[in-house]
Amino acid sequence: MQNENSSLGIIINDSRKKLGLSQEALAEKADVSLSTIQRIEKRYCETEIFYFKNVGKGFRN
């Protein structure tokens, strides 16, 4: 599971940067805390589907 979380964190980080979003902006749009985005991107936490659903909302216009 750790390897999957690492890959997802990298994808989220790359996608956020390509869209020109700060971690703060993505967190606000996704309705999660800044620390959640930071932990996901740094792969320090076991992520849950709930967070990925919300983070996905942050990439929509």
Sequence and secondary structure as in RCSB ss.txt:
>XXXX:A:sequence
MQNENSSLGIIINDSRKKLGLSQEALAEKADVSLSTIQRIEKRYCETEIFYFKNVGKGFRN
>XXXX:A:secstr
 HHHHHHHHHHHHHHHHHTT  HHHHHHHHTS HHHHHHHHHT S   HHHHHHHHHHT  
